[in-house]
């Protein structure tokens, strides 16, 4: 494993990060595995040199953080882990159990530390832009956590470039360290971040963490593939309302056709090729891997050894057509959760 610096920091992270959203409670989203399943995947990740693990208090309303804490406890030295978690999404309908106010951040980090069974987290991210809280308040609260020793670095997720710039400016003013990371959606069928966010991160030393590298599985799916999926994979494909809201429009289909063609010519699985394309992007520090089956991790690790030619890279990129920002999915997830809760009540 060749480790990379996270942006301009000295923190070394693996180019693959195990995304822990897949583990917690199926009552949060139907395809999520129970907490106990996480240990197998965490151990497999560690055995393959992966030292980076990403979660959020929002995932399974804390159960994902518990899954990571329980999976790593007694298995590995704390010093060998790089743990990232997030704050800002609603944990309930109560007014101060959502958003990125100083109060929310201060209380959320203590709850996350308890669930993760650690004294500090390496990276703490604002999960989304909070229209009700000045970004200066949020960044100052994060900087206070650094001085308190509860977090080592901080960053943001899902910010637009002007929002990212405001957060970076405040971070530089407050501590002169700036943001350590930006987590964003990026894959072969969604490349809008290449316009502004990725160049801004590159120029300002902000490490890029990519989620949905396979477009939540859409890139390697299709009706023909459905029959070969495991039960867990099929459940996600059929009940992942966010993925259904985001992908499968316009030029997406031609991009997927070319991906399958290039993969066939190379004799490689398409997912491996799609991840190799991302790993070759200069601003990308790490890509998040959501593993429901062991072979998902195996394929991600294998992608580290794939080097695509310039011809293949260009051929994969040609069909893409710039379009609107894809920010759908959150409302669909919340509606699904309400439906599940009603059915279980």
C-alpha positions as CSV (number, residue, x, y, z in Angstrom):
1,X,0.0,0.0,0.0
2,X,1.4,3.4,-1.0
3,X,0.0,6.0,1.4
4,X,-0.8,9.5,0.4
5,X,-0.8,12.8,2.3
6,X,-4.2,14.2,3.0
7,X,-4.0,17.5,1.2
8,X,-1.3,19.7,2.5
9,X,-1.3,18.0,5.9
10,X,1.3,15.5,7.1
11,X,-1.4,12.9,7.7
12,X,-0.8,9.7,5.7
13,X,-3.9,7.9,4.5
14,X,-4.5,4.9,2.3
15,X,-5.8,5.7,-1.2
16,X,-8.8,3.5,-0.2
17,X,-11.0,4.4,2.7
18,X,-13.6,1.9,4.1
19,X,-16.9,3.7,4.1
20,X,-18.8,2.6,7.2
21,X,-22.3,3.7,6.1
22,X,-22.9,0.1,5.1
23,X,-22.9,-1.1,8.7
24,X,-25.3,-0.1,11.5
25,X,-29.0,-0.8,11.3
26,X,-31.3,-1.9,8.4
27,X,-34.0,0.2,10.0
28,X,-32.1,3.2,8.8
29,X,-31.9,2.0,5.2
30,X,-32.9,-1.5,4.1
31,X,-29.6,-2.5,2.6
32,X,-27.5,-1.6,5.6
33,X,-25.9,-4.6,7.4
34,X,-26.1,-5.1,11.2
35,X,-23.3,-3.7,13.3
36,X,-21.7,-7.0,14.0
37,X,-21.0,-7.5,10.3
38,X,-18.6,-4.6,10.3
39,X,-15.8,-6.5,12.1
40,X,-15.2,-8.9,9.1
41,X,-14.8,-6.0,6.7
42,X,-12.7,-3.8,9.0
43,X,-10.3,-6.7,9.6
44,X,-10.1,-7.4,5.9
45,X,-9.4,-3.7,5.2
46,X,-6.6,-3.6,7.8
47,X,-5.1,-6.8,6.5
48,X,-4.9,-5.1,3.1
49,X,-3.2,-2.0,4.4
50,X,-6.2,0.3,4.6
51,X,-5.8,2.6,7.5
52,X,-8.6,5.1,6.8
53,X,-12.2,4.6,8.0
54,X,-15.1,7.1,7.3
55,X,-18.4,7.3,9.1
56,X,-20.9,9.9,10.4
57,X,-23.2,10.3,13.4
58,X,-26.1,10.4,10.9
59,X,-25.4,6.9,9.5
60,X,-27.9,4.6,11.2
61,X,-28.2,7.4,13.8
62,X,-25.0,6.6,15.6
63,X,-25.0,2.8,15.0
64,X,-22.4,3.1,12.2
65,X,-20.0,4.8,14.6
66,X,-20.7,2.1,17.2
67,X,-20.0,-0.5,14.5
68,X,-16.6,1.0,13.8
69,X,-15.8,1.4,17.5
70,X,-16.8,-2.2,18.3
71,X,-15.0,-3.6,15.2
72,X,-11.7,-1.9,16.0
73,X,-11.7,-2.2,19.7
74,X,-9.0,-4.7,20.8
75,X,-8.2,-5.5,17.1
76,X,-5.7,-2.8,16.2
77,X,-3.7,0.0,17.9
78,X,-5.5,3.3,17.9
79,X,-2.3,4.9,16.5
80,X,-2.7,2.7,13.4
81,X,-6.1,4.1,12.5
82,X,-7.2,7.2,10.8
83,X,-10.9,7.8,11.7
84,X,-13.1,10.3,10.0
85,X,-16.6,11.2,11.1
86,X,-19.1,14.0,10.5
87,X,-21.6,16.3,12.1
88,X,-24.5,18.4,10.9
89,X,-27.2,16.1,9.6
90,X,-30.4,15.7,11.7
91,X,-30.2,13.1,14.4
92,X,-33.9,13.8,15.4
93,X,-36.6,16.4,14.9
94,X,-35.3,18.4,17.9
95,X,-34.0,21.8,16.9
96,X,-30.5,21.4,18.4
97,X,-29.9,17.9,17.3
98,X,-29.1,19.0,13.8
99,X,-27.1,21.6,12.0
100,X,-23.6,22.9,12.7
101,X,-24.0,25.4,15.6
102,X,-21.3,25.6,18.3
103,X,-23.7,23.8,20.7
104,X,-24.4,21.0,18.2
105,X,-20.7,20.5,17.3
106,X,-19.6,20.5,21.0
107,X,-22.2,17.9,22.0
108,X,-22.0,15.8,18.9
109,X,-18.2,15.2,19.1
110,X,-18.5,13.9,22.7
111,X,-21.3,11.5,21.6
112,X,-19.3,10.4,18.6
113,X,-16.2,9.7,20.7
114,X,-18.2,7.5,23.1
115,X,-19.7,5.5,20.2
116,X,-16.3,5.2,18.5
117,X,-14.6,4.2,21.8
118,X,-11.7,6.6,21.2
119,X,-10.3,9.8,22.9
120,X,-10.1,11.7,19.6
121,X,-10.9,11.5,15.9
122,X,-8.4,12.2,13.3
123,X,-10.7,14.1,10.9
124,X,-14.0,15.8,11.7
125,X,-16.2,17.0,8.8
126,X,-19.2,19.3,8.5
127,X,-21.6,16.9,6.7
128,X,-23.3,19.7,4.7
129,X,-23.7,23.4,4.5
130,X,-25.9,24.8,7.3
131,X,-28.0,27.7,6.1
132,X,-29.0,28.6,9.7
133,X,-25.5,28.9,11.2
134,X,-22.7,31.3,10.1
135,X,-19.8,29.3,8.8
136,X,-17.6,31.4,11.0
137,X,-19.3,29.9,14.1
138,X,-18.9,26.4,12.8
139,X,-15.3,26.7,11.9
140,X,-14.4,28.4,15.1
141,X,-16.1,25.6,17.0
142,X,-14.1,23.0,15.1
143,X,-10.9,24.9,15.8
144,X,-11.8,24.8,19.5
145,X,-12.0,21.0,19.3
146,X,-8.5,20.9,17.9
147,X,-7.1,22.9,20.8
148,X,-9.1,20.6,23.2
149,X,-7.5,17.6,21.7
150,X,-10.7,16.0,20.6
151,X,-10.0,16.2,16.8
152,X,-6.7,16.6,14.9
153,X,-8.0,18.0,11.6
154,X,-11.2,19.2,10.2
155,X,-12.9,19.7,6.8
156,X,-16.2,19.8,5.0
157,X,-18.5,17.6,2.9
158,X,-20.9,18.4,0.0
159,X,-20.0,22.1,-0.1
160,X,-20.3,24.2,-3.2
161,X,-17.1,26.0,-4.1
162,X,-18.2,29.4,-2.8
163,X,-19.1,27.7,0.5
164,X,-15.8,25.9,0.6
165,X,-14.0,29.1,0.0
166,X,-15.8,30.8,2.9
167,X,-14.9,27.9,5.2
168,X,-11.3,27.9,4.0
169,X,-10.9,31.7,4.5
170,X,-12.2,31.4,8.1
171,X,-10.0,28.4,8.9
172,X,-7.0,30.3,7.6
173,X,-7.9,33.4,9.6
174,X,-8.6,31.4,12.8
175,X,-5.7,29.0,12.8
176,X,-3.7,29.5,9.6
177,X,-4.0,25.8,9.0
178,X,-6.9,25.8,6.6
179,X,-9.2,22.9,5.9
180,X,-7.7,19.4,5.7
181,X,-10.3,17.7,3.5
182,X,-13.3,18.0,1.3
183,X,-15.5,15.0,0.8
184,X,-17.5,15.0,-2.5
185,X,-19.4,12.9,-5.0
186,X,-17.2,12.1,-8.0
187,X,-17.3,9.3,-10.6
188,X,-17.3,8.7,-14.4
189,X,-21.0,9.8,-14.7
190,X,-20.8,12.8,-12.4
191,X,-17.8,15.1,-13.0
192,X,-19.3,18.5,-12.3
193,X,-16.7,19.0,-9.4
194,X,-14.0,19.2,-12.1
195,X,-15.2,22.7,-12.9
196,X,-14.4,24.5,-9.6
197,X,-14.2,22.3,-6.5
198,X,-11.4,20.0,-7.5
199,X,-9.1,22.8,-8.8
200,X,-9.8,24.9,-5.7
201,X,-8.9,22.0,-3.4
202,X,-5.8,21.3,-5.4
203,X,-4.6,25.0,-5.3
204,X,-5.4,25.3,-1.5
205,X,-4.0,22.0,-0.2
206,X,-7.3,20.5,0.7
207,X,-7.4,16.7,0.4
208,X,-10.2,15.2,-1.6
209,X,-12.1,12.3,-0.4
210,X,-14.4,10.8,-3.1
211,X,-17.7,9.0,-2.3
212,X,-19.9,7.1,-4.7
213,X,-16.9,6.1,-6.9
214,X,-19.1,3.6,-8.7
215,X,-22.2,5.8,-8.7
216,X,-23.6,3.7,-5.9
217,X,-23.2,0.6,-8.0
218,X,-25.1,2.0,-11.0
219,X,-21.9,2.2,-13.2
220,X,-21.5,-1.6,-13.0
221,X,-25.2,-2.5,-12.9
222,X,-27.8,-3.2,-15.5
223,X,-30.7,-5.7,-16.0
224,X,-28.3,-8.4,-17.1
225,X,-26.1,-8.0,-14.1
226,X,-29.1,-8.1,-11.6
227,X,-29.4,-11.9,-11.9
228,X,-25.8,-12.4,-10.8
229,X,-26.0,-10.2,-7.7
230,X,-26.0,-11.6,-4.2
231,X,-29.1,-11.0,-2.1
232,X,-27.5,-8.1,-0.3
233,X,-26.3,-6.5,-3.5
234,X,-29.8,-6.9,-5.0
235,X,-31.4,-5.3,-2.0
236,X,-29.2,-2.3,-2.3
237,X,-29.8,-2.0,-6.0
238,X,-33.5,-2.2,-5.6
239,X,-34.0,-0.1,-2.4
240,X,-31.2,2.5,-2.6
241,X,-33.5,5.5,-3.2
242,X,-30.6,8.0,-3.4
243,X,-28.9,6.0,-6.1
244,X,-32.1,5.8,-8.1
245,X,-32.6,9.6,-7.8
246,X,-29.1,10.4,-8.9
247,X,-28.0,8.2,-11.7
248,X,-29.3,6.8,-15.0
249,X,-30.0,10.0,-16.9
250,X,-28.7,11.6,-20.2
251,X,-25.2,10.6,-21.2
252,X,-24.9,8.2,-18.2
253,X,-25.8,5.3,-20.4
254,X,-23.2,5.9,-23.0
255,X,-20.5,6.4,-20.3
256,X,-21.5,3.1,-18.8
257,X,-21.4,1.4,-22.2
258,X,-17.9,2.6,-22.8
259,X,-16.8,1.5,-19.3
260,X,-18.0,-2.0,-20.0
261,X,-16.3,-1.9,-23.4
262,X,-12.9,-0.8,-22.0
263,X,-13.1,-3.3,-19.1
264,X,-13.9,-6.1,-21.6
265,X,-10.9,-5.1,-23.8
266,X,-8.6,-5.1,-20.7
267,X,-10.1,-8.3,-19.3
268,X,-10.9,-6.5,-16.0
269,X,-14.1,-6.1,-14.0
270,X,-15.7,-2.6,-14.8
271,X,-15.6,-1.5,-11.2
272,X,-11.9,-2.0,-11.1
273,X,-11.5,0.2,-14.2
274,X,-13.8,2.9,-12.8
275,X,-11.9,3.1,-9.6
276,X,-8.5,3.1,-11.4
277,X,-9.7,6.1,-13.4
278,X,-10.5,8.0,-10.1
279,X,-7.3,7.0,-8.4
280,X,-5.4,8.6,-11.3
281,X,-7.0,12.0,-10.8
282,X,-4.4,14.3,-9.4
283,X,-6.5,16.0,-6.7
284,X,-7.9,12.7,-5.3
285,X,-6.3,11.6,-2.0
286,X,-8.6,8.7,-1.3
287,X,-11.8,7.0,-2.5
288,X,-14.5,5.6,-0.2
289,X,-15.3,2.0,-0.6
290,X,-18.8,0.8,0.5
291,X,-18.5,-3.0,0.9
292,X,-21.5,-5.2,1.4
293,X,-19.6,-8.3,0.2
294,X,-15.9,-9.2,0.7
295,X,-15.3,-9.1,-3.0
296,X,-16.2,-5.4,-3.0
297,X,-13.1,-4.8,-1.0
298,X,-11.0,-7.2,-3.0
299,X,-11.9,-5.4,-6.2
300,X,-11.1,-2.0,-4.7
301,X,-7.6,-3.2,-3.6
302,X,-7.0,-4.7,-7.0
303,X,-7.8,-1.4,-8.6
304,X,-4.6,0.0,-7.0
305,X,-2.6,-2.0,-9.5
306,X,-4.4,-0.9,-12.6
307,X,-2.8,1.8,-14.8
308,X,-5.0,3.0,-17.6
309,X,-3.5,4.3,-20.8
310,X,-4.2,7.9,-22.0
311,X,-6.2,6.4,-24.8
312,X,-8.5,4.5,-22.5
313,X,-8.8,7.5,-20.1
314,X,-9.9,9.7,-23.0
315,X,-12.3,7.1,-24.4
316,X,-14.0,6.8,-21.0
317,X,-14.3,10.6,-20.6
318,X,-15.5,11.6,-24.1
319,X,-19.2,10.8,-23.7
320,X,-19.7,12.9,-20.5
321,X,-21.9,15.9,-20.9
322,X,-21.8,18.6,-18.2
323,X,-25.2,19.1,-16.5
324,X,-26.9,20.2,-13.4
325,X,-25.6,19.6,-9.9
326,X,-26.8,16.3,-8.6
327,X,-27.9,16.9,-5.1
328,X,-31.0,14.8,-4.9
329,X,-31.5,11.8,-2.6
330,X,-31.7,13.3,0.9
331,X,-35.5,13.8,0.8
332,X,-35.9,10.3,-0.7
333,X,-33.9,8.8,2.2
334,X,-35.9,10.6,4.9
335,X,-39.2,9.6,3.3
336,X,-38.0,6.0,3.1
337,X,-37.0,6.1,6.8
338,X,-40.4,7.5,7.8
339,X,-42.1,4.7,5.8
340,X,-40.0,2.0,7.5
341,X,-40.6,3.5,10.9
342,X,-44.4,3.6,10.2
343,X,-44.4,0.0,9.1
344,X,-42.5,-1.1,12.3
345,X,-44.7,0.8,14.7
